[in-house]
Amino acid sequence: MKSDRFLDFAIRYGFLLLLVVLILYFSVAASGFASPRSAAFILQSVAITGILALGVTCTLVVDGFDLSIGSVATSALMLSAYAMVILELSAFTAVVLCIGMGALVGLINGLLIVKFRVPDLLATLGMMFLLIGLQRIPTQGNSISAGMRLPDGSNAEGTFSAAFLWLGRHRFDLFLEKLVPVPVVIFLLIAIAIWVFLGFTRHGRLMYAIGSNERAASLVGANVNRYKIVAYMISGVTASIGGILLAARLGRGDIASGNNLLLDSVAAALIGFAVLGAARPNAFGTAIGALFVGILLQGLTMMNAPYYTQDFVKGAILVAALVFTFYLSARQSAGGKSQTKT
């Protein structure tokens, strides 16, 4: 009985304890890690990763997967920069174009998967490569910045508007210091919205049912194809929002700035399986997973760990968290079945 209680405690709270231990370790080992400035930087980096990860979570809920989120985010970054700097459009128009692009990519992904029966990994992988190539064509592979020389020899006359840059650079006051970046507020709002949608609405419960048993969900009247398409559209929109915020923070269309977005976002979404023993995709776990990734990378950076070791450490912890969660959950289930038989 005591071992069962310990096992249940380890499954539910083991990862959160690991997160606390990680924070305490870096606070002692890395000078300045526990400072408000460091916390603000972690939150800033977590916000964009977390927004993309929440979109991945929605596809995982319906037993899918979206590999195109990083390229969608980078495409939104480049599109917003192109719209304002080269086409001289307003910030509002640029944001609408980017969100529309994300929804369209999600729709195409969904149709490829449910109508043309293309496996989700292959469909989104193909979309990823398509977008990577497409976003480079208008500028011949160059990043976009105010005053840049265009392929036709002229100079770009547009600029990033102050309202657009506010989205990525403004910080709200907390304890009389500007510590809360706008992207963090947007991340929290999106996380709450998806958490409520998945956990407390009929549509969210049907999406979980589709992920667990697609045939059973269709038998009770769920429009499986429609829900899957919606999941990929949500993923596309959240990825485009992440790209918009990244562009607003950088103030330029940096074509290489989103290289790690896919890996970090997927890691955050999968780490969420281990939070509170959920063993399934969930918005709260994804948010904690994004925070974990941000804390880990910031701590390693402040300890001057070589950049080439960071992905290794991140991958090792991800594998350990998932093995820990699913192995212990399987043991718990096996123990419960054996007690039932006896």
C-alpha positions in Angstrom: 0.0 0.0 0.0 2.8 2.4 0.9 4.6 1.6 -2.3 1.4 2.3 -4.3 1.1 5.7 -2.6 4.7 6.5 -3.3 4.3 5.5 -6.9 1.2 7.7 -7.3 3.0 10.6 -5.7 6.1 10.1 -8.0 3.9 10.0 -11.1 1.9 13.1 -10.2 4.5 15.4 -8.7 7.9 13.9 -9.7 8.4 16.3 -12.7 7.4 19.4 -10.7 9.9 18.4 -8.0 12.5 18.1 -10.7 11.7 21.6 -11.9 12.0 23.0 -8.4 15.4 21.2 -8.0 16.6 22.6 -11.3 15.7 26.2 -10.3 17.5 25.8 -7.0 20.5 24.3 -8.6 20.9 27.0 -11.2 20.2 29.7 -8.6 23.3 28.4 -6.6 25.5 27.4 -9.5 24.9 30.3 -12.0 25.5 33.8 -10.7 22.6 36.1 -11.5 20.2 33.3 -12.4 17.7 34.2 -9.7 17.6 37.9 -10.6 14.5 39.6 -11.9 16.3 40.4 -15.2 17.0 36.7 -15.7 13.4 35.8 -14.9 12.2 38.3 -17.4 14.5 36.9 -20.1 13.3 33.3 -19.4 9.7 34.4 -19.6 10.4 36.2 -22.9 12.0 33.1 -24.5 9.3 30.8 -23.0 6.4 32.8 -24.5 7.1 32.2 -28.2 8.1 28.5 -27.6 5.0 28.0 -25.5 2.6 29.5 -28.0 3.9 27.1 -30.7 3.8 24.2 -28.3 0.2 24.8 -27.4 -0.6 24.5 -31.1 1.3 21.2 -31.3 -0.7 20.0 -28.2 -4.0 20.5 -30.1 -2.8 18.2 -32.9 -1.5 15.6 -30.4 -4.9 15.6 -28.7 -6.4 14.2 -32.0 -3.6 11.7 -32.3 -1.8 13.9 -34.9 1.5 15.8 -35.1 2.5 19.0 -36.8 6.1 19.3 -38.0 5.5 22.5 -39.9 5.1 24.9 -36.9 8.6 26.2 -37.0 8.5 27.0 -40.7 5.0 28.6 -40.2 6.4 30.8 -37.5 9.4 31.8 -39.6 7.1 32.4 -42.6 5.0 34.7 -40.4 8.1 36.5 -39.3 9.2 37.1 -42.9 5.7 37.9 -44.2 5.1 40.6 -41.5 8.5 42.1 -42.3 7.9 42.0 -46.1 4.4 43.5 -45.7 5.7 46.5 -43.6 9.2 47.1 -45.0 8.8 46.3 -48.7 5.0 46.7 -49.3 4.7 49.5 -46.8 1.5 48.1 -45.3 0.2 48.9 -41.8 1.0 46.8 -38.7 -2.7 45.7 -38.5 -2.7 44.5 -42.1 0.6 42.6 -41.6 -0.8 40.8 -38.5 -4.0 39.9 -40.3 -2.0 38.5 -43.3 0.2 36.4 -41.0 -2.7 34.9 -39.0 -4.6 34.2 -42.3 -1.5 32.5 -43.7 -1.2 30.3 -40.5 -4.9 29.3 -40.8 -4.5 28.5 -44.5 -1.5 26.3 -43.9 -3.3 24.5 -41.1 -6.3 24.0 -43.4 -4.1 22.6 -46.1 -2.3 20.3 -43.6 -5.7 19.1 -42.3 -7.1 18.4 -45.8 -4.0 16.5 -46.8 -4.3 14.3 -43.8 -8.1 13.7 -43.6 -9.1 13.9 -47.3 -6.0 12.7 -49.1 -5.0 10.2 -46.4 -1.4 11.5 -46.3 0.2 10.5 -42.9 0.4 13.5 -40.6 4.2 13.4 -40.3 4.7 13.3 -44.1 2.1 16.0 -44.8 3.5 18.4 -42.3 7.1 17.6 -43.2 6.3 18.4 -46.8 4.7 21.6 -45.8 7.7 22.5 -43.7 10.1 22.2 -46.6 7.7 24.0 -48.9 7.5 27.0 -46.5 11.2 27.0 -45.9 11.8 27.5 -49.6 8.8 29.8 -50.3 9.8 32.3 -47.6 13.2 32.8 -49.2 12.1 33.4 -52.8 10.9 37.1 -52.6 14.2 38.3 -51.1 16.5 35.7 -52.8 17.3 34.2 -49.4 18.1 37.5 -47.6 16.8 38.8 -44.3 14.5 41.8 -44.3 15.4 45.1 -42.6 14.5 48.7 -43.0 16.5 50.4 -45.8 17.7 47.1 -47.3 18.7 46.9 -50.9 16.1 45.0 -53.0 16.8 42.6 -55.8 15.8 45.3 -58.4 18.5 47.6 -57.0 16.2 50.0 -55.1 16.1 50.5 -51.3 13.2 49.5 -49.2 11.4 52.5 -47.8 9.0 50.9 -45.3 9.7 50.5 -41.6 8.4 48.5 -38.7 5.7 50.6 -37.0 6.0 51.4 -33.3 2.7 49.7 -32.7 4.1 46.4 -34.1 7.3 46.6 -32.2 5.3 47.2 -29.0 4.0 43.7 -29.3 7.5 42.2 -28.9 9.3 44.8 -26.8 7.0 46.4 -24.4 7.0 45.2 -20.8 4.4 45.8 -18.1 5.3 46.9 -14.6 5.6 44.3 -11.8 6.8 45.3 -8.4 7.8 48.7 -9.8 10.0 47.1 -12.5 9.2 46.4 -16.1 9.4 42.6 -15.9 6.4 41.2 -17.8 6.9 41.3 -21.6 3.7 41.5 -23.8 4.4 38.1 -25.4 4.2 36.5 -22.0 0.7 38.0 -21.4 -0.3 36.8 -24.9 1.1 33.3 -24.1 -0.9 33.1 -20.8 -4.1 34.2 -22.5 -3.7 31.6 -25.3 -2.7 28.9 -22.7 -5.8 29.6 -20.6 -8.1 29.7 -23.7 -6.8 26.3 -24.9 -6.9 24.8 -21.4 -10.5 25.8 -21.0 -11.4 24.7 -24.6 -9.8 21.2 -24.3 -10.7 20.5 -20.7 -14.1 22.1 -20.1 -16.0 22.2 -23.4 -17.8 19.5 -25.4 -15.6 20.1 -28.4 -12.4 19.6 -26.4 -13.7 16.4 -24.9 -14.6 15.1 -28.4 -11.1 15.9 -29.6 -9.7 13.8 -26.8 -12.1 11.1 -27.7 -11.0 11.2 -31.3 -7.4 10.8 -30.1 -8.2 7.9 -27.9 -10.5 6.0 -30.2 -11.4 7.6 -33.5 -13.9 5.0 -34.5 -15.8 5.1 -31.2 -15.9 8.9 -31.5 -17.4 8.8 -35.0 -20.0 6.3 -33.8 -21.3 8.8 -31.1 -21.7 11.5 -33.8 -18.4 13.4 -33.7 -17.3 14.8 -37.1 -13.8 13.4 -36.9 -12.4 15.0 -40.0 -13.7 18.5 -39.1 -12.1 18.3 -35.6 -8.8 17.2 -37.0 -8.8 20.0 -39.5 -9.6 22.5 -36.8 -6.7 21.1 -34.7 -4.3 21.8 -37.5 -5.7 25.2 -38.1 -5.3 26.1 -34.4 -1.7 24.9 -34.7 -1.1 27.1 -37.8 -2.6 30.2 -36.2 -0.6 29.8 -32.9 2.6 29.3 -34.9 1.9 32.4 -36.9 1.3 34.4 -33.7 4.6 33.2 -32.4 6.3 34.3 -35.6 4.6 37.8 -35.3 5.9 38.2 -31.8 9.4 37.1 -32.8 9.4 39.6 -35.6 8.2 42.4 -33.3 11.0 41.5 -30.8 13.8 41.5 -33.4 12.6 44.4 -35.5 13.7 42.6 -38.7 12.9 39.6 -40.8 15.8 37.4 -39.8 15.5 34.3 -41.9 17.5 32.1 -39.5 15.9 33.2 -36.3 13.4 30.4 -36.0 15.8 27.5 -36.4 15.2 26.0 -32.9 11.5 26.8 -32.6 10.3 23.4 -33.8 12.6 21.3 -31.5 11.9 23.4 -28.4 8.2 23.6 -29.0 7.9 19.8 -29.5 10.0 19.2 -26.4 7.7 21.4 -24.4 4.5 19.7 -25.6 5.9 16.2 -25.0 7.3 17.1 -21.6 3.7 18.2 -20.7 2.8 14.5 -20.7 4.9 14.1 -17.5 3.3 17.0 -15.6 0.9 15.9 -12.8 1.0 12.4 -14.3 -1.3 13.3 -17.1 0.3 10.9 -19.6 -1.6 12.7 -22.4 -1.3 16.1 -24.2 -2.7 19.0 -22.1 -2.3 22.7 -22.1 -1.2 23.1 -18.5 1.5 20.5 -18.9 2.7 22.2 -22.1 3.0 25.5 -20.4 5.0 24.0 -17.6 7.1 22.1 -20.2 7.9 25.4 -22.0 8.9 27.0 -18.7 11.1 24.0 -18.0 12.9 24.3 -21.4 13.4 28.0 -20.9 14.8 27.6 -17.4 17.1 24.8 -18.6 18.5 26.7 -21.5 18.9 29.9 -19.5 20.7 28.1 -16.7 23.0 26.3 -19.1 23.8 29.5 -20.9 24.6 31.4 -17.7 26.9 28.5 -16.7 28.7 28.9 -20.0 27.9 25.5 -21.1 28.9 24.9 -24.8 26.1 25.6 -27.1 26.5 22.2 -28.8 25.7 20.4 -25.5 22.4 22.1 -24.9 20.4 20.0 -27.3 21.9 16.9 -25.9 20.9 17.8 -22.3 17.5 18.9 -23.4 16.9 15.6 -25.3 18.2 13.5 -22.4 15.8 15.1 -20.0 12.9 14.8 -22.4 13.6 11.1 -22.9 14.0 10.6 -19.1 10.7 12.5 -18.3 8.7 10.5 -20.8 10.2 7.1 -19.8 9.6 8.0 -16.2 6.0 9.0 -16.8 4.9 6.1 -19.0 6.9 3.4 -17.3 5.6 4.3 -13.9 2.1 4.7 -15.2 2.3 1.3 -16.8 3.5 -0.2 -13.5 0.6 1.6 -11.7 -1.9 0.2 -14.1 -0.5 -3.3 -13.9 -0.6 -3.1 -10.1 -4.2 -2.0 -10.2 -5.2 -4.8 -12.5 -3.5 -7.4 -10.3 -5.3 -6.1 -7.2 -8.6 -6.3 -9.1 -8.0 -9.9 -10.0 -7.1 -10.9 -6.5 
